[in-house]
Amino acid sequence: MPEILSRFEVAPDSEEAKVMKETIKECEAKGIEGEEKYCATSLESMVDYATSKLGKKLDVVSTYVEKKKGMQNYVFTGVKKISNSKAMICHKMNYACVVFYCHKTETTKTYMVSLVGNDGTKVKAAVICHIDTSKWNPKHLAFQVLKVKPGTVPICHFLPEDHIVWVSK
């Protein structure tokens, strides 16, 4: 780790160093059963991994916000199912250079949800529903917030703008 921090000129005791260590830990950790994972350090490596796992005919979706505004209430104006099973989600990680934590599972559903804010702001949001959570860590934040146990209900969540979903066509 000291060599990596030195290469990026990051102070060993800094918050940035702590975040980088967490990213490396997450990338090196074993995935949950039934999940394939990979940390991509370039767009090219992400595309190569996606096509190797899902095939060459892919759709890519992500969240898009028309204009940045403060917190406000939104109304759902539409839902479109994108994929019924195979998807690979790539989450932008905090690191000194580009790192995407990509994981593929057979037990997800992908949706695009249209929303309109109080001020008229339009959002197209990528939503992932994890259908089988039985192998997840019981201490996962989603179970605590929703007060449910692993494997009892699907867990759905929005993806931030800088995350990417790859789905087979």
C-alpha positions in Angstrom: 0.0 0.0 0.0 2.8 2.5 0.7 4.0 2.2 -2.8 0.6 2.9 -4.3 0.0 5.9 -2.0 3.5 7.2 -3.0 2.8 6.8 -6.7 -0.4 8.9 -6.4 1.2 11.3 -3.9 -1.4 10.5 -1.2 -0.5 11.1 2.4 -0.6 7.7 4.3 -2.8 9.1 7.2 -5.2 11.0 4.9 -8.9 10.3 4.4 -8.1 9.7 0.7 -5.7 6.9 1.7 -8.3 5.4 3.9 -10.8 5.4 1.1 -8.3 3.9 -1.3 -7.5 1.1 1.1 -11.3 0.3 1.3 -11.6 0.2 -2.5 -8.6 -2.2 -2.7 -10.1 -4.3 0.1 -13.5 -4.5 -1.7 -11.8 -5.3 -5.0 -9.7 -8.1 -3.5 -12.5 -9.6 -1.4 -14.3 -12.8 -2.5 -17.7 -12.3 -4.1 -20.9 -13.8 -2.6 -21.9 -17.2 -3.9 -23.3 -17.0 -7.4 -21.8 -13.6 -8.1 -18.9 -12.8 -10.5 -17.0 -9.7 -9.8 -14.2 -7.6 -11.3 -12.6 -4.2 -10.7 -12.1 -2.4 -14.0 -9.5 0.3 -14.2 -10.4 1.6 -17.7 -13.4 1.8 -19.9 -11.8 -0.7 -22.3 -11.3 -3.3 -19.5 -14.9 -2.8 -18.4 -16.2 -3.3 -22.0 -14.0 -6.4 -22.4 -15.3 -7.9 -19.1 -18.9 -7.1 -19.9 -18.8 -8.7 -23.4 -16.9 -11.7 -22.0 -19.7 -12.3 -19.4 -22.9 -11.1 -21.3 -22.0 -11.4 -25.0 -21.5 -8.8 -27.6 -25.1 -7.6 -28.0 -25.5 -5.3 -25.0 -27.5 -2.4 -23.8 -26.0 0.1 -21.4 -28.1 2.2 -19.0 -27.4 4.6 -16.3 -29.1 7.4 -14.3 -29.5 10.8 -16.0 -30.5 14.0 -14.2 -31.6 16.8 -16.5 -30.2 19.5 -14.2 -28.6 19.5 -10.8 -30.8 20.9 -8.1 -31.0 20.6 -4.3 -33.1 18.0 -2.5 -36.7 17.9 -3.6 -39.7 15.5 -3.9 -40.2 13.5 -7.1 -43.2 11.8 -8.7 -42.9 8.6 -10.7 -44.1 9.1 -14.2 -43.1 5.8 -15.8 -41.4 2.5 -15.4 -39.8 0.3 -18.1 -38.3 -3.1 -17.5 -34.9 -3.4 -19.2 -33.8 -6.9 -18.2 -35.3 -9.9 -16.5 -32.1 -11.6 -15.4 -28.6 -11.2 -16.6 -27.1 -7.9 -15.8 -23.7 -6.5 -14.8 -23.6 -3.5 -12.6 -20.5 -1.3 -12.4 -20.2 1.0 -9.4 -17.7 3.9 -9.6 -15.4 3.6 -6.6 -13.5 6.2 -4.8 -9.8 6.0 -5.8 -7.0 8.2 -7.1 -7.7 6.9 -10.7 -10.7 5.3 -12.4 -11.9 2.1 -10.7 -15.3 0.5 -11.3 -16.4 -2.4 -9.1 -18.4 -4.6 -11.5 -20.5 -7.6 -10.5 -22.7 -9.9 -12.4 -25.5 -12.1 -11.0 -28.3 -14.1 -12.6 -30.9 -12.9 -10.0 -31.5 -9.3 -10.8 -34.1 -7.3 -12.7 -33.2 -3.9 -14.2 -35.6 -1.0 -14.7 -35.5 2.6 -16.0 -37.8 4.8 -13.9 -38.9 8.2 -15.1 -39.4 10.9 -12.4 -40.3 14.6 -12.3 -39.3 16.8 -9.4 -41.4 19.6 -7.8 -39.5 22.1 -9.9 -40.0 20.2 -13.2 -36.5 18.5 -13.2 -36.7 15.3 -15.1 -34.8 12.2 -14.1 -34.3 8.8 -15.8 -33.1 6.5 -13.1 -31.6 3.1 -13.3 -33.1 0.7 -10.7 -31.7 -2.7 -9.8 -33.8 -5.3 -8.0 -31.9 -8.1 -6.4 -34.4 -11.0 -6.4 -32.3 -13.5 -4.4 -30.6 -12.0 -1.4 -30.3 -15.3 0.6 -26.4 -15.3 0.3 -26.0 -11.7 1.3 -24.3 -10.7 4.6 -27.2 -10.5 7.2 -25.6 -7.3 8.4 -26.0 -5.6 5.0 -27.4 -2.0 5.4 -30.4 -2.8 3.2 -31.6 -5.5 5.7 -31.2 -3.1 8.7 -33.0 -0.2 7.0 -35.9 -2.3 5.7 -36.0 -4.5 8.8 -36.0 -7.8 6.8 -33.9 -10.9 6.7 -31.8 -12.2 3.7 -33.8 -14.1 1.1 -37.2 -13.0 2.3 -37.9 -10.1 -0.1 -36.3 -8.5 -3.2 -34.1 -5.5 -2.5 -34.4 -2.7 -5.1 -32.4 0.5 -5.3 -31.6 3.4 -7.5 -28.1 3.8 -9.0 -26.2 7.1 -8.9 -25.4 8.9 -12.1 -21.8 7.6 -12.3 -22.7 3.9 -12.1 -23.4 1.7 -15.2 -25.6 -1.2 -15.9 -24.8 -3.6 -18.8 -27.6 -6.0 -19.9 -27.9 -8.6 -22.7 -30.2 -7.6 -25.6 
